[in-house]
């Protein structure tokens, strides 16, 4: 049988599903996580700079380079393992190491990343975290450690993945500038499962932070939206007023619409990305299959109390911006219609005034025509009288009677002639 031709992207798309496997981690171990983002236009950044920064780190440890066009990389970095991923807006570096430092969450764990290399990063740190993985002990021992490591007021701790581990964290930045998370793995948990838990924690922290950028953008435009809403309400309430300069109001309304469109263009990508990141955070927490441990709040409850209100604020501002844009559009249509009606009324009044002027002009013209008949007839009678005078003298007719006899036919002839000319002009 002849072999069927494959789509040119078939293997690339299939391999993409397996390109980011979960790490295999042996307990005890740790992970140092770093996410870097460009401050502006992160989605349109030069991604070659991200790869160059990775290559610089690999060269310092003599590690092999990623393949051409790669957006993910896993390899040995000295005695540690590095996982690098390039995302739409950010790049993540995760270092995995065996064993744990004597001092929990020692900032020196992050010194694996050279200081000068961090200073040359093509972006800024959006988040970083230290994840400590230990073997699960009795509840009292774990309770003592968790209470000592984390802030109780914001602590979230829960059994995950059918009691395969206890995960704890307070989502606070410690004095070293990092988030802290602890994983207590139950005996017999596979290395892949431990790696999956650590990966989920780093993803929750990263996407939670990225989605919170939407809250900052929402707060930045919220104040201006309040001012615009007041201006828009004032213009809309004045639509029914009489004797107002509606054309000037239409100009102001168009300026408001333009500003709303500008705000929408500036926020649409960030708000859309926030929705996507929020969905990822929710999904990652859901697949952890949390169960309550020691009466502490779960990660889901923490997000419901602290994170969800921020996301609702973003959605509220996004809806407010969209609603105001629609209101401005409807008000513009109404005001434009009113301006058109007023212009039509003005044009109608102008046409009526022109009709009156034309009628007056016609009457004036008829009056002038009457006077013209008299004047032309006068001169015509005078000319004809000179011509008829010799004949009247021969016939012994009085000159006065001769002129009098000429008046009626001359006036009638001049009047008929003027009427004929006017009809001819009207037909043309």
C-alpha positions in Angstrom: 0.0 0.0 0.0 1.3 3.5 -0.9 2.4 5.5 2.1 0.1 8.5 2.8 1.7 11.9 3.0 1.9 13.5 6.4 1.1 17.1 7.2 4.2 19.1 7.5 3.4 20.0 11.1 2.2 16.5 12.2 5.3 15.4 14.1 6.0 18.9 15.5 2.5 19.2 16.9 2.6 15.7 18.4 6.0 16.2 20.0 4.8 19.5 21.5 2.4 17.5 23.8 5.5 15.7 25.2 8.0 18.6 25.2 7.6 19.6 28.8 7.6 16.4 31.0 7.4 16.7 34.7 10.7 16.4 36.5 11.5 13.3 38.5 12.6 14.4 42.0 14.0 12.3 44.8 13.0 13.3 48.4 14.6 15.3 50.0 15.2 17.9 47.4 14.6 21.5 46.6 13.7 23.8 43.7 14.7 27.4 43.0 12.3 29.0 40.6 12.6 32.3 38.7 10.3 34.0 36.2 11.6 37.0 34.1 9.4 39.3 32.1 10.0 42.4 30.0 8.4 45.5 31.6 6.7 46.6 28.4 5.5 44.8 25.3 6.5 41.4 26.7 4.5 39.5 24.1 6.3 41.2 21.2 9.8 41.0 22.7 12.9 39.7 20.9 12.9 36.1 22.0 16.4 35.6 20.7 17.6 37.7 23.7 15.9 35.1 26.0 17.8 32.3 24.3 21.1 34.2 24.4 20.6 34.8 28.2 20.1 31.0 28.6 23.1 30.2 26.5 25.2 32.5 28.7 24.2 30.6 31.8 24.9 27.2 30.1 28.3 28.4 29.0 29.3 29.2 32.5 28.8 25.6 33.5 29.9 24.0 30.2 26.4 22.7 29.5 25.1 21.9 26.0 23.0 24.5 24.1 19.3 24.1 23.2 18.4 23.3 19.6 17.6 26.0 17.1 14.2 27.6 17.7 13.7 25.8 21.0 11.3 27.3 23.5 12.1 24.8 26.3 15.2 23.1 27.6 16.2 20.6 30.2 19.7 19.6 31.1 22.3 19.3 33.8 23.8 22.5 35.2 26.7 21.4 37.3 25.3 19.2 40.1 21.8 20.7 39.6 19.2 20.1 36.9 17.9 23.1 34.9 14.5 23.4 33.3 14.0 26.5 31.1 10.7 27.4 29.4 9.8 30.3 27.2 6.2 31.5 27.4 4.1 34.2 25.7 5.1 37.0 28.1 7.8 35.5 30.3 10.6 33.1 30.7 11.0 30.6 33.6 14.2 29.0 35.1 13.8 26.2 37.6 16.8 24.6 39.2 16.4 21.2 41.0 18.8 20.0 43.6 19.1 16.9 45.8 19.1 17.3 49.6 18.1 20.3 51.6 20.1 23.0 53.3 20.3 22.9 57.1 18.7 26.4 57.2 15.1 26.1 55.7 14.7 28.3 52.6 18.2 29.6 52.8 18.6 32.4 50.3 22.0 30.9 49.3 20.0 28.3 47.4 19.3 31.0 44.9 23.0 31.8 44.5 23.1 29.0 41.9 22.1 31.8 39.5 25.2 34.0 39.2 24.7 37.6 40.4 26.1 39.3 37.3 24.0 36.9 35.1 20.9 38.0 36.9 21.8 41.7 36.4 22.1 41.1 32.7 18.6 39.5 32.4 16.5 40.8 29.4 13.7 41.8 31.7 12.8 42.0 35.4 11.8 39.4 38.0 8.1 38.9 38.1 8.4 36.2 40.7 10.8 33.8 42.3 10.3 31.0 44.8 12.1 28.5 46.9 10.4 25.1 47.2 11.6 22.7 50.0 10.6 19.0 49.6 10.9 16.8 52.7 9.6 13.3 53.7 6.2 13.5 55.4 6.4 13.1 59.2 3.8 13.1 61.9 1.3 16.0 62.0 2.8 17.5 65.1 6.3 17.7 63.6 4.9 19.1 60.3 2.7 21.6 62.2 5.7 22.9 64.2 7.8 23.4 61.0 4.9 25.1 59.1 4.1 27.4 61.9 7.7 28.4 62.1 8.3 28.9 58.4 5.1 30.7 57.3 2.9 33.6 58.4 -0.2 32.0 60.0 -2.6 34.7 58.9 -2.2 33.8 55.2 -1.0 30.2 55.5 -2.6 27.7 53.2 -1.9 24.0 53.7 -3.6 20.9 52.4 -3.3 17.2 51.5 -2.9 16.9 47.7 -3.2 14.1 45.1 -5.1 11.7 47.3 -2.9 12.4 50.3 0.3 11.8 48.4 1.8 15.0 50.1 1.1 17.9 52.3 1.7 21.3 50.5 2.0 24.6 52.5 2.7 28.2 51.6 1.7 31.7 52.6 2.2 33.5 49.2 4.4 36.2 50.9 7.7 37.5 49.8 10.4 36.6 52.4 13.4 38.8 53.4 15.4 37.2 50.6 12.9 38.3 48.0 11.4 34.9 47.3 8.1 33.1 47.8 8.3 30.0 50.1 6.5 26.6 49.6 7.0 23.4 51.5 6.1 19.9 50.3 6.0 16.9 52.7 5.9 13.8 50.5 4.3 10.6 51.8 6.4 7.4 51.8 6.2 5.5 48.6 5.3 8.5 46.4 7.0 8.2 43.1 9.6 10.6 41.9 7.4 11.7 39.0 4.5 12.5 41.3 6.8 14.6 43.5 8.0 16.5 40.4 4.4 17.0 39.3 3.5 18.6 42.7 6.5 20.9 42.5 5.7 21.9 39.0 2.1 22.6 39.8 3.2 24.9 42.7 5.5 26.9 40.6 2.8 27.2 37.9 0.2 28.4 40.4 2.6 31.0 41.8 3.7 32.2 38.3 0.2 32.5 36.7 -1.2 34.0 39.9 1.4 36.8 39.7 0.9 37.3 36.0 -2.9 37.6 36.4 -2.5 40.1 39.2 -0.9 42.4 36.6 -4.5 42.9 35.3 -5.5 44.3 38.7 -2.7 46.9 38.5 -3.9 47.9 35.0 -7.5 48.0 36.2 -6.7 50.3 39.1 -4.7 52.5 36.8 -7.7 53.2 34.5 -10.4 53.0 37.2 -10.1 56.6 38.3 -10.2 58.0 34.8 -13.2 55.8 34.0 -15.0 57.5 36.9 -14.3 61.0 35.5 -15.4 59.9 32.0 -18.6 58.4 33.3 -19.5 61.7 35.0 -18.8 63.6 31.8 -20.8 61.1 29.7 -23.7 61.2 32.1 -23.8 65.0 31.9 -23.8 65.0 28.1 -26.5 62.3 27.9 -28.8 64.1 30.4 -28.5 67.3 28.3 -29.7 65.6 25.1 -33.3 66.7 25.8 -32.4 70.3 26.5 -33.5 73.0 24.1 -31.4 75.9 22.9 -28.2 74.0 23.4 -25.2 73.8 21.1 -25.7 70.2 20.2 -22.9 70.2 17.6 -20.4 71.2 20.2 -21.8 68.5 22.5 -21.3 66.0 19.6 -17.7 67.0 19.4 -17.2 66.4 23.1 -18.9 63.1 22.9 -16.7 62.0 20.0 -13.6 63.0 22.1 -15.0 60.8 25.0 -15.6 57.9 22.6 -12.0 58.3 21.2 -10.6 58.2 24.7 -12.6 55.1 25.6 -11.3 53.3 22.5 -7.8 54.3 23.5 -8.3 52.8 27.0 -9.8 49.7 25.5 -6.8 49.3 23.2 -4.4 49.8 26.1 -6.1 47.2 28.3 -7.7 44.6 26.0 -4.5 42.4 25.8 -3.8 42.6 29.6 -7.4 41.9 30.6 -7.6 39.0 28.1 -4.3 37.6 29.4 -5.6 37.9 32.9 -8.6 35.8 32.1 -6.4 33.1 30.6 -4.0 33.2 33.6 -6.8 33.0 36.1 -8.2 29.9 34.3 -4.8 28.2 34.5 -4.5 29.0 38.2 -8.0 27.6 38.8 -7.2 24.4 36.8 -3.8 23.9 38.5 -5.4 24.1 41.9 -8.2 21.8 40.9 -5.9 19.0 39.6 -4.1 19.0 43.0 -7.3 17.5 44.5 -6.9 19.2 47.8 -8.1 17.8 51.1 -8.1 19.7 54.4 -5.2 19.2 56.7 -5.0 20.1 60.4 -8.0 22.4 60.0 -6.0 24.9 57.8 -7.3 26.7 54.8 -6.7 25.1 51.5 -5.1 26.8 48.5 -8.6 27.0 46.9 -9.9 28.8 50.0 -7.0 31.2 50.0 -7.6 32.1 46.4 -11.3 32.5 47.0 -10.7 35.0 49.8 -7.6 36.9 48.5 -7.3 36.2 44.7 -10.9 36.0 43.4 -11.9 39.5 44.5 -8.9 40.9 42.6 -10.0 39.0 39.5 -13.6 40.2 39.9 -12.3 43.8 40.1 -10.5 43.3 36.8 -13.7 41.8 35.2 -15.8 44.6 36.6 -13.5 47.3 35.1 -13.5 45.5 31.8 -17.3 45.4 31.8 -17.5 49.0 32.8 -15.2 50.0 30.0 -17.2 48.1 27.5 -20.5 49.4 28.8 -19.3 53.0 28.7 -18.1 52.5 25.1 -21.5 51.2 24.1 -23.2 54.1 26.0 -21.0 56.6 24.3 -21.8 55.1 20.9 -25.6 55.1 21.5 -25.4 58.7 22.8 -23.4 59.7 19.7 -26.0 58.1 17.5 -28.8 59.9 19.3 -27.0 63.3 19.3 -26.1 62.9 15.7 -29.7 62.2 14.8 -30.8 65.3 16.8 -28.3 67.4 15.0 -29.5 66.1 11.7 -33.1 66.9 12.6 -32.2 70.4 13.6 -30.3 70.9 10.4 -33.3 69.6 8.4 -35.6 72.0 10.2 -33.1 74.9 9.5 -33.0 73.8 5.8 -36.8 73.7 5.7 -37.0 77.2 7.2 -34.4 78.4 4.7 -36.4 76.9 1.8 -39.6 78.6 3.0 -37.8 81.9 3.3 -36.5 81.4 -0.3 -40.0 80.6 -1.5 -41.3 83.8 0.1 -38.5 85.8 -1.5 -39.1 84.3 -4.9 -42.8 85.1 -4.6 -42.0 88.7 -3.6 -39.5 88.9 -6.4 -42.1 87.6 -8.9 -44.6 90.2 -7.7 -42.0 92.9 -8.0 -41.1 91.7 -11.4 -44.8 91.9 -12.5 -45.0 95.4 -11.2 -41.8 96.3 -13.1 -43.2 94.7 -16.2 -46.4 96.9 -15.9 -44.3 100.0 -15.6 -42.1 98.8 -18.5 -45.2 98.4 -20.7 -46.2 102.0 -19.9 -42.7 103.3 -20.5 -42.2 101.4 -23.8 -45.7 102.4 -25.0 -45.0 106.0 -24.2 -41.9 106.0 -26.4 -43.6 103.9 -29.1 -46.5 106.3 -29.3 -44.2 109.3 -29.5 -42.2 107.7 -32.4 -45.4 106.6 -34.2 -46.8 110.1 -33.7 -43.8 111.6 -35.5 -44.4 109.1 -38.4 -48.1 109.7 -38.5 -47.9 113.5 -38.3 -47.4 114.2 -42.1 -50.3 111.9 -42.9 -52.5 113.6 -40.3 -51.6 117.0 -41.7 -52.5 115.9 -45.3 -55.8 114.4 -44.0 -56.4 117.5 -41.8 -56.6 115.4 -38.7 -55.8 117.0 -35.3 -52.4 115.8 -33.9 -53.8 115.2 -30.4 -56.5 112.9 -31.8 -53.8 111.1 -33.8 -51.7 110.4 -30.7 -54.8 109.3 -28.8 -55.8 106.9 -31.5 -52.3 105.3 -31.3 -52.3 104.8 -27.5 -54.6 101.8 -27.2 -53.2 99.6 -30.0 -49.6 100.4 -29.0 -50.1 99.5 -25.4 -51.9 96.3 -26.4 -49.2 95.4 -28.8 -46.4 96.0 -26.2 -48.3 94.0 -23.6 -48.8 91.1 -25.9 -45.2 91.1 -27.0 -43.9 91.1 -23.3 -46.3 88.2 -22.5 -45.0 86.2 -25.5 -41.4 86.7 -24.5 -42.1 85.7 -20.9 -43.8 82.5 -22.0 -40.9 81.6 -24.3 -38.5 82.1 -21.4 -40.6 79.9 -19.1 -40.7 77.1 -21.6 -36.9 77.2 -21.8 
